[in-house]
Every structure is written in structure tokens, then in C-alpha cells.
Amino acid sequence: MDLITNESTGVLESAATNPTTAATQAESSPPSIASLPDKPLVVIEPSKSWVPLRLRDLWLFRELLYFLTWRDVKVRYKQTLLGAAWAILQPLLTMLIFTLLFGRLAGIKSDGIPYPAFAYSGLLIWTFLANAIANSGNSLVGSANLITKIYFPRMIIPGAAVGAGLVDLGLAFLILVGLMIHYRIAVTAAILIVPVLILLTALLALGVGMWLSALNVKYRDIRYALPFLIQLWMFVSPVIYPASLLSGKLRLVLLLNPVTGIIENFRVAIFGHGSFDWKALGLSTTITLLILVYSAYSFRRMERTFADIV
Amino acid sequence: MASIIKAQDLSKRYQLGKRDAAYATLREALVSAASAPLRILRRNGNGAERALWALRDVNFEIGQGEVVGIIGRNGAGKSTLLKILSRVTEPTTGRVELYGRVGSLLEVGTGFHPELTGRENIFLNGSILGMMRKEIEQKFDEIVAFAEVEKFLDTPVKRYSSGMYVRLAFAVAAHLEPEILVVDEVLAVGDHAFQQKCLSKMQDVSIHGRTVLFVSHNMGAISRLCQRCILLDHGRIVASGPTASTVQTYMTSGLMQRAEFVQSEAVEKAINLLRIALVDENDQVRSDVPYDRQLRFVLDYEVNKTVTGTSVGIGLFTVDGTCAFVTGDFDSHPDLLGARQPGRYRTTVEIPPRWLNTGRYTVTVYIANASSGVVYDQLEAIVFNVVDTGTPGSRHGVERKGVLQPILDWTTTLTSK
């Protein structure tokens, strides 16, 4: 330890002994490098308990979000035998089974919509939500090699997982169009709200998935609990039954589930039956945004230790 | 010269021990929350002992356009410092001011996906490294030419040879244009010709006024690239100054010498190196070996599940990074390439006496697989000296060149008178 030299003299020395380097640099360096900013571009410090979201950083890395989404989609379709068909098969086969079980055997009412179309419309939203949550929940752990080597806003990783789910949703939507033609369901102006509902679903998936992905880094139990919890969640969502089946207190509980407002209004938009339940939609939106904001702050707080523990 | 990086009192602490091991489970967290009051009673300040300071009170400034080498032995804190500067991990205390954008190259090929083609990976990897799509498109041809992979652009990289893979990965990274480039030991890969190419590319980078921080074990590369070096040991700066004198300090301070390497990380691989040591005839670990004594390396490793086609080997290097030779356990026992059953193994290999020239050498351990190449390496696991105890050269007062100084059998006969 007796070898410590003064740091600042080190800098001066090397500046003095390297006049040539300094000269070349002044001549050939691009203008952006020629002069340094007065204030540091980045200050690295241990973060306090409250961490800002740094949305500007996210915007700077928007192309990375696109590339990671594109990678997820591409790799999945390259590696599997059926490729894109999986996006369609999963909700389609589930719909057929549910139609048989609940439509035919149990005779669940479906608000006057043919049960297969009714179930498929719910499953379309649900499959997207469930897969997006599952994939984003496991995304950080699966990207350990990136996290420990490169800096970028970590939120992009669960974000890309949700984005990749949107592509599957688009494909599965084609079947819904087929079903609508088959059952001669006329399209009304109400369908214009569909993009809003899908955006809301994506935000909900991001909120839940992002939070779980951060927890998953620390507690690997999440990985095992996740499929089970998602399944439970489906049964308390009006996917295979209409919300109108329940009444009173039970219906109130159902409305606290943000999925209810989304799926119920999605059906109105597609099938043109009845009118929008704005109250339910407003509640879904509020709950989704609350989840998203909480999850984003809590993600940022946990983010700083990812590289050390993942 | 204005400073582009200012680091003040930088420290990084890692928690060791079970509670903060790689990851916890929810159950452990719940149990630990429930027993927290008890733990506080029981804990008598031994919490501090389980902390490892990877960096301790590090201060430095780096001027714009400087190329600075960071040297020190394994575990000295070099990589931690680079991780903090590239914002992968946060410091525990202290502060760094960066007056330019940082591009980091902590590993070659981060984010490469084996299923994607070379072309696709250039875009993916480029954007992970922080390049914009337009930038990548502009430099695409240059990257491809540098990597020499034109013919294989549309082949998935999983079919690339390891050489091609590394070339492509380095090519993408080399075309990053941040004001500050942070590079960790990436030149240890690839063949000699490509390493030279990478070195010249990095020299180009610095000529263009960019600042480079470069970690390497290769003192040859450090001397060639860097004007100044920072020497770290146990997380502290022990020397800093012009490269020649700092490297000299490093090499003569005994910091480098290490006759034994014991695996400290718990890695769960099929086959793990546990320890390698350089020992004398009496099995004493020693880092100074007389010229006229044999060198014996003892390697301990464990096999966790049956592996085939695997070999364990060592490479001997001079301190400037020249490889003297590489040898593997299957050279004399080809049957080792068959199945290796789970268990612990010890293997020894000897370098005969009066063979290596005097000087300093490093030993790298390799574990390789017939199909996938090197699966594990421990760079500079051992650093040792061969001490002059009467070499043919020194007996005649000359220092002989070369990695070897063997005493060979010369036959001389009088053929005519």
C-alpha cells in the first residue's frame, strides 16, 4: 500500500508526456468530442430509496424495445415446428374444449352470443394477457447475461415480452374474424374502441409482469407460482362466463378485477350487443394505471440490485 | 486536458454468505422476517465480516482522449470498476461524473442469439450496445468486412465457428462510437492475427480523440495501447502513472505472483475446476522455481454429471501474452476423451527441469469440449518465476533469448583433420 501516488499528478504527467496525442486529437476529432460539456452527462451515485422513473432514458432506448420484441417473435417462430400456428392453436383449442364443457354440458348462458364466439372473444384477450404476464415475469431472469454486462433501462426487457405477445394477439384475431363471418355477426361502430381495450390489456400485462419479473430476480418461487396464479385469475374473470351471471356482492368483487371491464366491453365492441359499461371500463383503467405506476416505481427500486443478484 | 471521468471515493461492497446468496426464496424471506428480532440479538457485529469490498475509496480522473489501462490480479476490483462505470451495477458509496457517453464492452457477443443469422445479430447486438438503427445501417458493410463473414451473413450464428463468432461480435462492438469506451479483457479470445487487428482498431479509436479504459492481463497489449495505467489490488489503487513504470511496479511488487488458484465462485457446471497449484518435489506450493527443478502442476476438478469428449488442459504464457504451448490431459491418454464419471479428480502434469528459460510465466487453465470448444478458462490462474540457478547462458554471463533454455544433446565429432 505504500505505492499510492497522487491521482491528479498522474493526470498531469500523462498530459505533459503526451503532447502529440493531444494535438492529433484536436485536429482529427469530430466536433462533438472536441469540447466537453460543463456539466456531467451522467452522474453515477448510490441511489436513494426513491428512484425517479427516467422516462427520457426509456425513450432513448425505444429502438432496443423494438429489436428485443422482434427477437422474441423471430426466435419463437424459428425454433418451434408449428411456429406462428401456436398463436392461433392455443386459444382455438381452449375455445373448443370450453364450448364442449361449458357451452354444451353445463349450458352456461352467453348473453345471446353463440358460445364459441363468446368464449373465443374472452380467450383472445385472456390468452394475450396470461402469456404476456408469464413471459415478462420470467424475462429478467432469462436475460441475466444482458443485465450483468450492459446498461440499458431494464424495463425494456419485460416490455419487449409484452410487445411480442401483441404479435400473437394479431394472429389470433384472424380466427375471431372467421368466427364473426361464420355466425354472421355484423360489425358496428363500437369496434373502434378495440385498440383502446387492447392497449389497456397490454398496460395491465406490463404492470403485473414488470413487477413479477423484478420479484422473480430475488425470489425464484415466482416462476412456479405464476402459472398457478394466472389460472386462478382466469376463473375469477368473465372469460368463459358472462359477468351478468353473477349479481349483487359477487358482481362487485368481479368488477374490482380489471380484466372484467376490458373483456365485457370488448364483447360489446365485437358483437354489438348492449351498450358499453363505462363505469366498469373507468374502474379497469384506474386500477390498471395504479398497478402500472406502483409497479414501475417498485421496479426501479429493485432494479439497482439486479446485476448483483441475478 | 479536461477530465472526462471523475471518480471520487468509489466503493463497492458485496454481501457474502447464505442470506444474500445468489438468490433467496420466498420461504427464506418469510422465515427471516419472522426471526429478524432474534437475529438482531444474536448478531454480534459479525455482519461486517461477511461483506467483501470489491472496491474501496477509489479516486481518479481521466482526461479526454487518454487510453488508460487498468491492471491487477484476479479479484483486484478491475471488473467491478468497469461495471460501475458502465452503469451495470451501482457503487455502494462515492460518485462518478461522466462528461461523455459511455460504451462498454464487458464481454464479446452479449445478447447474440444463436438462432438468429449474422445479419440479424448485427442489428440486435448493435442496438443492445446502444447504437441507433441508422447508425448500424451506415456501418453495416464496414462491420461485415471487418469480421470477414460476408459469405455467412444469412447463416444462424449457432453454425459459426467460434472464431467467426468472436470476430463478428468484436466487429459490432468496435464500431461503437461513444466518447468513452470501456473494454474488459476481450482480446483474450480469437486467433493471433485477429487479436492484432483488434488492437489496431482500438488504437484507431483513441487517435480519434475517444477515451478508452482497458482491462487486460496481457501486459503486451497494455503497453502497446495505454499511455497510463492504474494498478488495483484488493479494491484499492496502489499505483498510477505512465504505463511503463506502473507495469514495472505490478510485475516486481509480488502482486502478480500466485502459485495456487482456488475456485471461489460456486459454479454449477458439468465439470468445474476446483484448484490448481504449482508444487515442488515435496508437494510444497511455490511460485519461485529454480531452473534446475521440475515444475509440477496439480489440478483438482469435479465432474457433476457424466461428460464425454471433454479435456482439461493448461496453457503456458509469457507475461507479454505470448503463448509458449498448450497441453491437455488427453495428449498422453486419449481414452480420457471418452466418458468421465461424476466425482472428484486430481491430475498432475510436469514440465521437466532445465527446460523453461528464466523469467515470469502465467498459466491459464482450460476445460474444453470436442464439440463446443473451450467451455471454461481461468486466465492467469498461476503466475510464477523460473529463477536462475545456473543456466547455460548465465554461466557464460549472457542472457539468452527465448521462452525455452533447454540443455540439448550436441554431438560433435572430428570429421577431418
Contacts between the chains, C-beta under 8 A, distances in Angstrom:
chain1	res1	chain2	res2	distance
A	1	B	236	7.1
A	1	B	238	6.3
A	3	B	231	7.6
A	3	B	238	4.7
A	3	B	239	4.5
A	3	B	249	6.1
A	3	B	253	7.0
A	4	B	236	8.0
A	4	B	237	6.7
A	4	B	238	6.4
A	4	B	239	7.3
A	5	B	239	6.1
A	5	B	240	5.4
A	5	B	241	5.7
A	7	B	59	5.3
A	7	B	60	5.0
A	7	B	61	6.3
A	7	B	237	7.4
A	7	B	240	6.1
A	8	B	61	6.6
A	10	B	60	7.5
A	10	B	228	6.5
A	10	B	240	4.4
A	10	B	241	5.2
A	11	B	1	7.3
A	11	B	3	7.0
A	11	B	61	5.2
A	11	B	62	7.4
A	11	B	63	5.6
A	13	B	228	7.8
A	13	B	241	6.3
A	13	B	242	6.5
A	14	B	63	7.2
A	14	B	66	6.4
A	14	B	227	5.3
A	14	B	228	4.3
A	14	B	241	7.7
A	14	B	242	6.5
A	15	B	1	4.5
A	15	B	63	6.0
A	17	B	227	7.4
A	17	B	242	6.5
A	18	B	227	5.4
A	21	B	65	6.1
A	21	B	66	7.8
A	21	B	206	7.7
A	21	B	227	6.9
A	22	B	1	6.2
A	22	B	65	6.8
A	24	B	207	6.0
A	24	B	209	7.9
A	25	B	64	7.5
A	25	B	65	4.3
A	25	B	207	7.8
A	25	B	208	7.9
A	25	B	209	4.0
A	26	B	209	8.0
A	28	B	207	6.8
A	28	B	208	6.2
A	28	B	209	6.8
A	29	B	65	7.5
A	29	B	208	5.9
A	29	B	209	3.0
A	29	B	210	7.9
A	30	B	208	7.5
A	30	B	209	7.6
A	32	B	179	7.8
A	33	B	64	7.5
A	33	B	100	7.5
A	33	B	179	5.6
A	33	B	208	7.7
A	33	B	209	4.8
A	33	B	210	6.8
A	34	B	209	7.4
A	36	B	2	4.8
A	36	B	4	6.1
A	36	B	64	6.0
A	36	B	99	4.5
A	36	B	100	6.9
A	37	B	99	5.8
A	40	B	6	7.8
A	40	B	97	3.7
A	40	B	98	5.7
A	40	B	99	5.4
A	41	B	98	5.7
A	41	B	99	6.2
A	41	B	100	6.3
A	41	B	101	6.6
A	42	B	87	7.3
A	42	B	97	7.7
A	42	B	98	4.3
A	42	B	102	7.3
A	43	B	95	6.6
A	43	B	96	7.1
A	43	B	97	5.6
A	43	B	98	7.5
A	44	B	84	6.3
A	44	B	85	7.4
A	44	B	87	6.2
A	44	B	90	7.4
A	44	B	91	6.6
A	44	B	95	6.9
A	44	B	96	4.1
A	44	B	97	8.0
A	44	B	98	7.0
A	45	B	90	7.9
A	45	B	91	7.2
A	45	B	94	7.6
A	45	B	95	5.0
A	45	B	96	7.8
A	46	B	90	5.6
A	46	B	91	5.7
A	46	B	92	6.0
A	46	B	93	6.2
A	46	B	94	7.8
A	47	B	90	6.3
A	61	B	130	7.9
A	63	B	127	5.4
A	63	B	132	6.0
A	63	B	133	5.4
A	64	B	127	4.9
A	64	B	128	6.4
A	66	B	127	8.0
A	67	B	123	6.4
A	67	B	124	5.3
A	67	B	127	4.4
A	67	B	128	7.5
A	68	B	124	7.9
A	71	B	113	6.0
A	71	B	116	6.8
A	71	B	120	7.9
A	71	B	124	5.6
A	74	B	115	7.9
A	74	B	116	6.6
A	74	B	120	7.1
A	75	B	113	6.0
A	75	B	115	5.1
A	75	B	116	6.9
A	78	B	115	5.2
A	78	B	116	7.9
A	79	B	115	5.9
A	145	B	107	7.9
A	145	B	110	6.4
A	145	B	111	7.5
A	146	B	110	6.2
A	146	B	111	5.5
A	146	B	128	6.7
A	147	B	88	7.5
A	148	B	83	8.0
A	148	B	88	6.4
A	149	B	88	6.6
A	149	B	104	7.8
A	149	B	106	4.6
A	149	B	107	4.9
A	149	B	110	4.4
A	150	B	86	7.4
A	150	B	88	6.8
A	150	B	104	6.7
A	150	B	106	7.3
A	150	B	110	5.5
A	150	B	111	7.1
A	150	B	128	5.8
A	150	B	129	6.9
A	151	B	86	5.5
A	151	B	87	3.8
A	151	B	88	5.4
A	151	B	102	7.9
A	151	B	104	7.1
A	152	B	128	7.1
A	152	B	130	7.2
A	217	B	23	7.3
A	218	B	23	6.2
A	218	B	24	6.2
A	218	B	29	8.0
A	219	B	23	7.2
A	219	B	24	6.3
A	219	B	25	6.0
A	219	B	26	4.5
A	219	B	29	6.5
A	220	B	23	5.5
A	220	B	25	6.4
A	221	B	25	5.4
A	221	B	26	4.3
A	221	B	27	7.3
A	222	B	26	7.9
A	304	B	89	7.9
A	304	B	90	4.8
A	305	B	90	8.0
A	307	B	83	7.0
A	307	B	88	4.9
A	307	B	89	4.4
A	308	B	14	6.8
A	308	B	89	5.8
A	309	B	20	7.7
A	309	B	22	6.8
A	309	B	23	6.0
A	310	B	23	7.9
